[in-house]
Amino acid sequence: MSTDDSTIKSYSEYAEKWATHMRSGKNIAHEYMEKPSMYARLPDLKGRTVLCVGCGTGEECAHLTSLGAKVMGIDISEGLIEYAKKSYPNLEFHVMDMEKLDFPDATFDFIYSSLVMHYISSWEKTLQNIHRALKPGGTFLFSTHHPVTYGAQRSRSETERSSMLGYTKHYDTHTADVVGDYLGTRKIDDVWFGDFPISYIHRPMQDLMRDILSSPLTLVDFEEPKAIEKCKDVDPSFYEIHQKIPQFMIFELKKN
Ligand SMILES: C[S@@+](CC[C@H](N)C(=O)[O-])C[C@H]1O[C@@H](n2cnc3c(N)ncnc32)[C@H](O)[C@@H]1O
């Protein structure tokens, strides 16, 4: 199953708000956890050809370009790509589904993808396409949802947000109260920022690892990023939670 139509539509309709939010520095999870870890992993990209998969409104493409890379951004949402083109007229963007990557073999030195892989239910085709599009020795760096957090039972209200995964086992009645479902694969319907409906796929680590280990790419590194020190002053509770509980994970794969 690929990204569902209603999610693509949501992203397209939300393009302006998405860009404003991304550029405000107020997206705590991106700004103080995921991007610092992803950007710290970038090699010297001067003169390198880079593909940014699921580039949204183009902020990461601008960053990669500032490091001297020749960057192309692709995204499945027409609205986001249109906004990216308007924002960064000197950069190259295309509407493209990552499950149908269409490039000549060995086009890119480096492929980057931030928080996109959880929109598809199998990584097999995408990893094959990425392998084909990479030059030998090239790297695919991507971040995605961590199944420990997204397999939990999550709820939000005006005053709080919770994420619970665990159980209470009652010896007397031989019953258990189980909260969350880590092992069950499912589509999760969510609402972000109060008004942005979105769906993504939860899969346990064994399924994700199986896709990676059976792909032609080689896994060379893995990280569960923590919130960075600077987050303490901006959002102390986010900092505290994400010293102990992962929200995202990062994979680095290589083409031999
Ligand atoms: C959470 S946003 C991340 C955007 C950007 N990478 C960032 O971190 O700010 C996920 C992005 O993935 C894109 N996307 C979802 N499914 C996709 C697919 N099958 N192919 C390409 N892009 C996809 C969405 O349109 C959206 O721009």
The ligand as an SDF file (V2000), in Angstrom:
LIG
                    3D

 27 29  0  0  0  0  0  0  0  0999 V2000
    6.5620   14.4370    7.5070 C   0  0  0  0  0  0  0  0  0  0  0  0
    6.7270   15.1310    5.9080 S   0  0  0  0  0  0  0  0  0  0  0  0
    8.4890   15.3960    5.8490 C   0  0  0  0  0  0  0  0  0  0  0  0
    8.8810   16.5160    4.9030 C   0  0  0  0  0  0  0  0  0  0  0  0
   10.3520   16.8660    4.9740 C   0  0  0  0  0  0  0  0  0  0  0  0
   11.1790   15.7370    4.5730 N   0  0  0  0  0  0  0  0  0  0  0  0
   10.7090   17.3080    6.3600 C   0  0  0  0  0  0  0  0  0  0  0  0
   11.2580   16.5040    7.1310 O   0  0  0  0  0  0  0  0  0  0  0  0
   10.4100   18.4600    6.6970 O   0  0  0  0  0  0  0  0  0  0  0  0
    6.5020   13.7270    4.8620 C   0  0  0  0  0  0  0  0  0  0  0  0
    6.6280   14.0300    3.3810 C   0  0  0  0  0  0  0  0  0  0  0  0
    6.6200   12.8080    2.6520 O   0  0  0  0  0  0  0  0  0  0  0  0
    5.8900   13.0200    1.4610 C   0  0  0  0  0  0  0  0  0  0  0  0
    5.4850   11.6870    0.9550 N   0  0  0  0  0  0  0  0  0  0  0  0
    4.5880   10.8420    1.5180 C   0  0  0  0  0  0  0  0  0  0  0  0
    4.4960    9.7370    0.7680 N   0  0  0  0  0  0  0  0  0  0  0  0
    5.3550    9.8500   -0.2750 C   0  0  0  0  0  0  0  0  0  0  0  0
    5.6760    9.0240   -1.3870 C   0  0  0  0  0  0  0  0  0  0  0  0
    5.1030    7.8270   -1.5620 N   0  0  0  0  0  0  0  0  0  0  0  0
    6.6000    9.4820   -2.2660 N   0  0  0  0  0  0  0  0  0  0  0  0
    7.1920   10.6920   -2.1070 C   0  0  0  0  0  0  0  0  0  0  0  0
    6.8940   11.5280   -1.0790 N   0  0  0  0  0  0  0  0  0  0  0  0
    5.9920   11.1100   -0.1580 C   0  0  0  0  0  0  0  0  0  0  0  0
    4.7500   13.9100    1.9190 C   0  0  0  0  0  0  0  0  0  0  0  0
    4.0790   14.5170    0.8340 O   0  0  0  0  0  0  0  0  0  0  0  0
    5.5070   14.8830    2.8240 C   0  0  0  0  0  0  0  0  0  0  0  0
    6.0830   15.9270    2.1150 O   0  0  0  0  0  0  0  0  0  0  0  0
  1  2  1  0
  2  3  1  0
  2 10  1  0
  3  4  1  0
  4  5  1  0
  5  6  1  0
  5  7  1  0
  7  8  2  0
  7  9  1  0
 10 11  1  0
 11 12  1  0
 11 26  1  0
 12 13  1  0
 13 14  1  0
 13 24  1  0
 14 15  1  0
 14 23  1  0
 15 16  2  0
 16 17  1  0
 17 18  1  0
 17 23  2  0
 18 19  1  0
 18 20  2  0
 20 21  1  0
 21 22  2  0
 22 23  1  0
 24 25  1  0
 24 26  1  0
 26 27  1  0
M  CHG  2   2   1   9  -1
M  END
$$$$
